[in-house]
Amino acid sequence: MISRIRGTVSRWDSEAQTIEIDVGGLSYQVALPTFTWRALEEARPEGEIELYTYYHVAERNPTPVLVGFTRPVEREFFKKFLTVRGMGVGKAQKALSTSISTIARWIEDGDEAALRALPGVGPRQAGQIVAQLRGKVVEEALLRDEQFTTGPGGAEPIAHERVLAEAITALQGLGYRSQEARSLVDDAVSHLDLEQPLGLEAILRAVLRSQAPES
């Protein structure tokens, strides 16, 4: 298992959120969670770089994936995050858009509204994150990291949460029960590109697509 890698960055791929690190004539592709990407992108380190890595091989996809972190504690948090039901490596990579310390504090505070602002995390999964990890990430909540409290676009979590609440209310006004409306919005948000601004119309269109009969 590859647990740490040290070398020179030869390529940055912002779309895939990966970097390539040259080590002794070999080139390793390393996927970065959003918070790690932001930290490294701000500094754009020149010369040698060292990352702590998580080596992952999925049952259905035998191609191994290396995920990189600047601190061992962040890697441990990532592994805990993966234990949440429905949370895969790719989803976690995008969902962790703010600093680990910020997300860990939200978990320890039981702040599901803030967690729902993370890309791809809906109401149901936010509740699962708190239920499974609360009390287990105190150390991470005290971490002195970059202290990113908002996503890359700078949008406040409350704004994101307000749009979700509006979508649920709109569905309730159309005759859907509260729990059914929340479930539909949760599912719709998980299929949207949350790198883009999230709007009420986009959510409702996604719900509409999910309700279309299969051909």
C-alpha positions, 0 to 999 in steps of 0.5 A, a space after each residue: 500500500 502506498 501511504 506517502 509520496 514525495 516528488 515533483 508536481 509535473 501536471 495540474 488537472 483542475 477539471 479532474 482535480 488531480 495532480 501528477 507527481 514524478 518520483 524516481 522516473 515514475 509518474 503517479 496520479 493523485 486525486 485531491 479532495 477539494 480542500 487539499 486542492 485549494 490549499 495546494 493551488 493557493 501555494 502552487 509549491 515549486 520543487 519537491 512536495 510530500 503528500 500522505 495518501 489513501 490507496 483505494 481499489 473499488 470492487 467494481 472498478 479494479 483501477 486503484 486510486 491514490 487520494 492525497 492529503 497534506 496532513 495524516 489527520 486529514 487522511 484519517 478523517 477522509 477514511 472515517 467519512 467514507 464509512 458513511 452510507 452512500 459515500 464513495 471516494 469520488 463523492 467524498 473528494 468533491 464533498 469535502 470543499 471546506 476545511 476538515 476542521 470546519 466540517 468536523 465542527 459541523 458534525 460535532 455540533 450536529 449542524 445538519 444544515 451546514 453539512 447539506 451545503 457540501 456538494 452532493 450531500 442532501 438532507 438524508 445523508 447529512 443526518 447520516 453523517 452526524 449519526 455515524 461520526 458525531 463524537 468521533 471527530 473531536 480531534 479533527 475539529 481542533 485541527 489548525 488547518 487553512 480554516 476554509 469555512 465556505 466552498 471555492 465559490 465563497 457561497 455561504 452554507 445558509 444560502 445553499 440550505 435556503 434553496 433546498 428548503 424552498 424546493 421542499 416547500 414548493 413540492 409540499 405546495 404541489 401535494 407531496 408529503 414532507 418526507 417525500 418532498 425531502 427525499 426527492 430533493 435529496 436525490 435530485 441534488 445528488 445528481 446535480 453539478 454542484 460546482 455551479 450555483 444551485 437554484 430552485 428551478 434547477 432542483 425542480 427540473 431535476 426532480 421532474 426528470 427523476 419522476 419521468 417514466 423509464 422508457 
